[in-house]
Amino acid sequence: MPKMEKTVLQNDSNEAENGTHKPETPEQTQENQSCLDDHSAASRPEVLSVTDLIETVNEISKLSIAHEIVVNQDFHMEDSVLPPNSLEGRIMETMYKAFWDHLKVQLSSTPADFTSALKLLKEVKEILLSLLLPRQNSLRDEIEEALDIDLLKQEAEHGALDVPHLSNYILNLMTLLCAPVRNEAVRKLKSITDPVQLLRGIFHVLGLMKMDMVNYSIQSLRPYLKEHSILYERAKFQELLNKQPNLLDCTIKWLTKTALDLTTPPSSSPDSPSSSSMARSSPNWAVDNPQLPSSTMVLYQGYLNLLLWDLDNKEFPETLLMDRIRLRDMESQLKQLAILTSVLLVARSFSGSALFSSTEFVNKLKHITKALMEGFNSRPEEAMVSVSEQVSQKIHERLKDMGLTALSSEKKASLKGQLQNIAKKENCVRRIIDQRIHLFLKGCLVRGMQESLLDFPVGLILIKGELTKLGWKFFNLMRHNQQVFSPYYDEILKDIIPSAQAQETEVKSI
């Protein structure tokens, strides 16, 4: 059982590690950092030293990267590009220009000065060696010999350093080592005659090749990381837990409130305890209620509640902070799917099954609706007016093309009105669809994805592809979280739900 010393995570706003590479979605790292800062602001039991802060930030950075690689199949590293008008961008551009201009002056002087060129060749050699696989020993020996920096220095001192020959050798190696996607870039380099421009181009493409190798390594290591990530993430979290107090406070509040909501209807509990008091003791119903939910059902309902989390609520569970952005994105996608399904069901009720038996026509309506919904969050009524106009027009045209009775003016106006009404949160169709989507996701956690897909809800069949894809993401993410943090959840829920009274919920009850 992990040691559960209550701690709150304190963080530094500066980057943990500076480097030229960043994750595909760097805003996630920045947002996670902000979440940690906000989360810790409410309760700071002590001021950590700068060393402790840096160490904590570094540990969080390592944990975040390892977690991202495992849960995000699309994760990859890419070369950082600074905004051209930013101060950092202007500084970097000035520094690079100064270096290449200086190199050009050195190579153009009489006799030529190879000082900067040798430094560049040394770095090029290191990059080339880093691109080799462990088994490529003979090629490694060849590179070591051909780019022997000490020997090249001696040649430079005697004015015998052949930069074009070395550049050509490097280009041939790059052709051999690069991924197919870089073939064209390497081919273009061979047409450059200016030695400075050629070296600059080589250095740029080698940077891309190095990034390709990093991403190849990530893909290759992912199965291994998945196998060991559960214990790794748990161990890293425990290290943070050992250093700082109150780290699980918000997690305790989250699970306690979930259990309370599952058992006591809001209307019958006007004097329910505050979140802070709930975190300190088991609620009263834990003793008296014979129909207590199981700890597993409390956890699954808690996971589902995160998709409805108030963005202004800073008391987000610490065990899920790294996935807060991911869950927020899922919530946004679920909202879009609920609206999309509502549009399709209303449209089908006006046009009949003949039109909607065509996958091509349904996909066309989906494409139109998704495109017009891009501004829904800021202008829902306006967005749905556009949707209603386009969808009703497409249905009208399709009915005429099929030789069926086209929509009358009255029906067309009624269809538009019902579609526009979907913009309201209290719209009955939208509310029902939203409930069914959440029930499906809960079923995915309880019964597993395979069984849930075999019994897919009829009312959601029009979005089966989209919902299945999102369901897998949610299922995999929550199962990973459960595997990593189950010892902590079990310890918390043991105090919330007395094990002697907890009733295991049957899977078939969903």
N, C-alpha and C positions, 0 to 999 in steps of 0.2 A: 504494500500500500504506500503510495507516495506521501511524502511529508507535506502536509497542507498548512503551511504557515501563511497567514493572510498577508498579502502584499499588494501594493499598487505600483504599476509600472511607470517609472519616471524616465523621460526620454529627453535627448538633446535635439534641437531643431536642425543641427548641422548634419551633413551627410556622414555616415559611418565610415565609408571608404570612398576615396576619390579615385577615379579611373576613367578610361576613355570609352568604356563599354557600359551599356545599361540594358535593363530588361525591355522587352517589346513594348510594355505599357508602363513607362516610368512614373506616370501619375499615380499608379497603384502604390508604389513604394512611398511616394510623397504623402498620399492620403492616409496610408497606414501610420506613418510617422505622426501625422496630424491627429489621428484617432488616439494614438497613445498619449500624445500631449494633452488633448482634451480630457481623456479619461483620468489622467493623473492629477489634473488641476484641482479637483474637488478635495482630495485628501492627500497631503504630503506630510507623512509623519516625521520625516527628517530630510535634511539637505545632504544629498550625496556629493562626494568629492568629484572633481573633474575626471580623475582617473576612473572612478566607478561608473560615471556617466558614459565615458568613451567605451569602456569595456561592455557596458550594457547595450549600447547602440551597436557595437560590433557583433555581439551575440544575436541581437534581433535581426541584424542584416543577414547573417549567415542562415539563421532559422527561416527568414522570409524567402531567401533564394532557394533553399532546399525544398521548402513547402511549395513554392511556385512551380518548380520543375516537376514535382510529382502530380499536383492537381491540375495544372494547366498544360494540356497536350500541345497547345500552340506556342508555348513559351520558347523564346529564343533570344539570343543576345544580338545587339546590332550596334554599329558604330554611332557614337553620339554626335549629333549635329547641332551646334549652337546657333541660335537665331542670328542671322547676319547683321541685324541692327542693334544687337545687344552689346553691352560693354565687353562681356567675355568673348563674344564672337569677333569684335573688332580687334581686341588684344591678340587673340590667337591668329587671326589673319595677318596682322602686322608682324608677329613673330615668325610665322612661316615664310612670309615674303622676304623678310630680312635674311633668313637662313639661306633660301635659294638664291637670292641676289648675291649674297656673300660667296656661295659656292661657285657661281658663275664668274665672279671676279677672280677667284683663286685659280680656277681652271684656265682662265683666259690670260693670266699673267705669264711673263717670260722670266725665268722658267716657271712652269706650272706649279702651283701649290696644292698638294693633295691632302692637306690636313683634314678638311671637312669631308672630303670624299672618302677617306679611310674610315672616319667615324660612321659615315653612312653605310659603307660596305660591311662594317662590323655588325651593325644593327640588322642589315639585310640578311647576313649570314645566320644570326640568331633566330630570325623569323623563319628562314628556310628550314633550319634544324627543328624548330618547334612544329613544323608541318609534317614531319616524318612519323611514320608508325614505328612501333618498337622493333618490328622485324626487319626494317630497312637499314640494316647495319652497313652494308656495302655502299649504299648511297650516302649514308652519313659520313663514312670515311672519305668518300670522294669529295664531298663538300668541304670537309675539314682541310683537305689537301689543296683544293682549288682556291679556296678563300682563306688561306693561311695568312692572318693579319700581319704577323711578324715578317713573313716573306714579302707581302705586299708593301710593307713599310720600307723594306730595303730597296725594292724596285722603285718606289716613289723617290727615295733619296738619290737614286742614280738617274732619275728622269725617265725610267723605263716602264712605268705603270701604264698598262694598256686598258683604259677605261672602256672603250667600245667593245673590246674582246670580253672583258668581264661582264659587261651589261648583256651581251649576247648569250654568254653562258648562263647567266641568271634567268634570262627569258626562256631558254630551253628547259631549265629546271621548273620554272613556273608552269610551262605548258604540260610538263609531266605530272606535276603535283596538284594543279588546280582542279576544282570541280567543273563539270561541263558548263555551268552557268557563267563561269569566268573566261571561257575560251575566247570569246569575242574581244573582251577587254585586253587579254594578253596579245592577241593577234594585232590589235591596233597599236600596241606599244612598239611592235617590230618595225613599224613604218616611221617612227620618230628618229630623226637624225641628230637633233641637238642633244648633247650628252646630259646637260642639266635637266632639260624637260623629260628626257628618257628616265633618268634616275628618280625624278619626282613622280613620274607615272608608275614606275616599278614599285616605289615605296607605297603609293596609294593602293595599288591592286594587291600588293602583299598584305596590306592591312585588311582588305576584304577577304582574302584567302585565310588569314588567321582567324577571322570571325567565323568563316565557314567551318573551320576545324573545331572551334569551340562549340558550335551548334551541333556538329556531327558527334562530338564527345557527349553532349547533353543527351542526344537521342540514344546513343549507345549505352549510356549509364542509367537511363531512366528505369529499365526493369530492375536493375540492382538497387537503385535508390528507393524504388517502391517497396522492395523487400525489406529494406532496413530503415525507411523513413519514419515508421511508427515509433520505434524505440528511440531513434535519433531526436525526433521532435519532442517526445516526452521527456527525454533526458535534458534537452536544452531548456525546456519550460521549467523543469524542476530546478535547474541551476538558477534561473531567474527567481523562482519561488523561494529558494533558500536565501537569496540576497536581500529581498525587499518585502516589507509587510503589505498585507491587504490586496494581494494580486488577484484573489478570487472573489472579491466582494461583489462585483457586478454579476458574475456567473451565479453566485448563490442567490442574488435577488431575482435574476432571470428565471431560474429553475423553480424557486419558491412561488413566484407569482404565477408561473405556468401551472403548477400543481394546484394552486388555490383557485385559479380560473376554471380548471377542469372539473373541480368538485363543487364549488359554490357559485350559483348564478349571481351575477352582479347585483340584481335587484334585491336578493335576499341577504346581502351582506353589506349593509350601509356602513357598518362600523369595522370594516376590514382593516387590518393593520397597515401601516405605511411600509414602503419598501425597505426602509432602514431597519424597522423592528422585525420585519419578516426575515431579514437576513440573520438576525441574532437568535431566533427561536422558532420551533416548529409551530405552524398555525394551529388554532384550537381544533379545527375539524380533523386533524391528523389523529386525534384520540377517539373522537366520537363517530366518525363516518365509517360505516361498514363497507361502502363501495369505493374504496380508494383506488385511484389509477395505479397501474404498475409503474415502476421507475422508468422502464423503457418507453411507455406511452407518454409519460411526462416529457422525456427528452425529445421524442419525435415531434410532439406538439410544440415544444420550445423551438425546435428547428424551423417548423412551419411558421411560427409567429415572427421569426426573423425576417420573413419575406414581407411582413406588414409593419416593420419597425419604423417608428417615428424618427426621421432623419435628424431632428433637433435633440433627440434623447441621447445624451453622451454616455449613459450607463450601459454601453454595449458589452456583452459577455467577453471577458478577457481571452477565453479559449477560442474565440472566433474572430478576434480583431484582424487577423491576417486575411480573412475572407469577407470582411465587411463590404468592400467595394464589389466583390464578386456577387455577393448576395443582393446588393442594391441593384446591380445590373440585371440579375435574375428577376427581381421584383418588377423592374421596368418592362422586361420582356413578357412577364406574365400578364401585366396590365394591358400591353399591346395585344396579346393573344386573346384576352377576354373581350376586348373591343372588336377585334377582327372576327372572332367567332360570332359575336352578337350581330355584326353587320351581315355575315353570310347567312345566318339563320333567319333573320328578318327578310333578307332578299329572297331566300328560298321559299318562304311562306307566301310571297307575292308572285313567284314565277313558276312554282311547281318543280317536280323532280326531273322533268325532261331536260331542263337547262343544266341542272346540277349533277346530272349523270355524266356530264362531260368534264373530265379532269382538266382539259385545256381551258374551258370557260371559268371553272372555279379558280384555277391558278391565275388567270387574268384578273379576276376580281380581287384576289389576294394582293397581287402586285399593285393594282391601282390603290387599294385601301392602305397598304403599308406605306406607299409613297406619299399619300396625302396626309397620313397621320404623323409625319415627322414633326410638325409643329403643334401636336395635340396638347402637350403639357402646358404650353404657354397660352394657346388659343383653342381650347377644345370645341367650343361652339362653331367657330369659323372653320376648323378642320373638318368637322362632321357635315357642315353645309356643303363643302367641296366633295366629300365622300358621297353624300346623298345624290348630288347632281350627276356625278360620274357613274355611280353604280346603277341608278335608275335608268340612265341613258343607255348603258351597255345591255341591261336586261331588255329594254324596249327594242333595241336594234337586233338582239339575238332572237327574240320571239318572232320578229318580222322575217328574219333570215330563214327561220325554221318553218315558216308558214303557219305559225300559231297566232292566236289572238294577242295583239299587242296590248300593252297597258293602257287603260283609259285614262283620261285626265284626272279623274277622281282617284283611281288607284295609284297613279304616279305621284300625286300630291300626298296621299296617305303613306306611301312607301318612303318618300322623302322625310315626312314628318317623323315617322318611327325611327328612321336612321339617325336623324338629327337629335332625337331624344336620347340616344345612346351616350351622348356627351355628358349627361347627368349621372352622377355617381349612384343615385337612387333608382336608376332605370332598372325595371324588374328583370328584363332579359339579361342585362349585363351582370346584375347581382347573382342571378342563378348560375350563369356560366362561371363567374368568378369562384363561387362556392364549389362547383363541380371540379374546377381545375385544382383547387387546393385539396379537395378530398382525394383526387387522383394522386397528387404528390404525396399525401400522407399514406395512401395505400402502397405507393412505391417503397416507402421506408419500411412499412410494416410487413408487407408480403414479398417484397423484392420486385425488381423491374420486370423480370421475365413473366411472372404470374400476372402482374398488373397489365402488361401489354396483351396478354391472352384474353383479358376481360376488360378491354378498353371501353370507356363510357361512350354510348351511342351518340349522345348529344355533343361530344367533342370530336367526332370522327372527321370532321372537315379540317381540323388542325392536327391530325394524328402525327404527321411527320414532324411538325414544329414542336409539338408538346412532348413527343417521345425524345427528341434531341435534348430539350431542356430538362426533361425528367431524368435522363441519364446523368447530366451534369450535376443536378441537385442531389441525386442519389449517391453518386460517387464521392462528392464533396462531403456530404454529411456522414457517410459511412467511414470515410477516412478520419474525419474529426472524432467520431465516436470511438474508433479504434485507438486513436492517440490519447484521448482524454477520458476514456471510460473509467479508469481508477479514481479520478477526481470527481467525476459525475456520480459514481456509485457512493463515494464517501459523503457527498453533499446530500444526495437523495435519501441516503440511509437515515439522516437526521430529519428530513422533511416527511418521509413516508415510512412509518414503522414497518419493518419487514414482516412482522407477525400478522399484520393486517392487510398488507398490500395484496391486491387481487390482480393476478396476471390476466391481461385482456387477450381473449382468443383472436387469432388472426381473422377468422371468418366474421367477426363483428364489424369489420370495416366495410 
